[in-house]
Amino acid sequence: MKRLTQKNFEKLPEIKSKKEEEKRLGELKARKAQAAQFAKELDARRRALVKQKKTSKIGFDNVTLPTSEQD
């Protein structure tokens, strides 16, 4: 039987699968964080747009447009 060294230890199937699982979980966390950040930015843009639409409607309620009739 071979002597267990650091290089041999890293090649063991249990260790390989554990490292792959850790890498996969790290990538999953990064994707979730990116999705959460995107959702937060999208929500902020949506709120700003709704607020802008509300304020623009309030300013034009009592305005009468001039007519183009010239007699």
C-alpha positions in Angstrom: 0.0 0.0 0.0 1.2 3.5 -0.8 2.1 5.9 1.8 -0.5 8.6 2.2 0.9 12.0 1.1 -0.8 15.3 0.5 -0.9 14.6 -3.2 -2.4 11.2 -2.8 -4.8 12.5 -0.2 -6.3 15.0 -2.6 -6.9 12.3 -5.2 -9.1 10.2 -2.9 -12.7 10.0 -4.2 -14.2 11.2 -1.0 -12.0 14.3 -0.9 -12.5 15.0 -4.6 -16.3 14.8 -4.2 -16.2 17.0 -1.1 -14.2 19.7 -2.9 -16.5 19.6 -5.9 -19.5 19.9 -3.6 -17.9 22.9 -1.9 -17.2 24.5 -5.2 -20.7 23.9 -6.4 -22.2 25.4 -3.2 -20.0 28.4 -3.6 -21.1 29.0 -7.2 -24.8 28.5 -6.1 -24.4 31.1 -3.3 -22.8 33.6 -5.8 -25.7 33.0 -8.2 -28.3 33.5 -5.5 -26.5 36.7 -4.3 -26.4 38.0 -7.9 -30.1 37.3 -8.3 -31.0 39.0 -5.1 -29.0 42.1 -6.1 -30.8 42.2 -9.5 -34.2 41.8 -7.8 -33.3 44.7 -5.4 -32.2 47.0 -8.3 -35.3 46.1 -10.3 -37.6 46.8 -7.4 -35.9 50.2 -6.9 -36.2 51.1 -10.6 -39.9 50.0 -10.5 -40.6 52.1 -7.4 -38.9 55.1 -8.9 -40.9 54.8 -12.1 -44.2 54.5 -10.2 -43.3 57.5 -8.1 -42.4 59.5 -11.2 -45.7 58.6 -12.9 -47.7 59.6 -9.8 -46.0 63.0 -9.6 -46.3 63.7 -13.3 -50.1 63.1 -13.2 -50.6 65.4 -10.3 -49.1 68.4 -12.1 -51.3 68.2 -15.2 -54.7 67.8 -13.7 -55.7 71.5 -13.7 -53.9 72.6 -16.8 -56.0 73.6 -19.9 -54.3 73.4 -23.2 -54.6 76.3 -25.6 -56.7 75.8 -28.6 -55.4 76.3 -32.1 -58.5 78.0 -33.4 -57.7 81.5 -34.8 -60.8 83.5 -35.7 
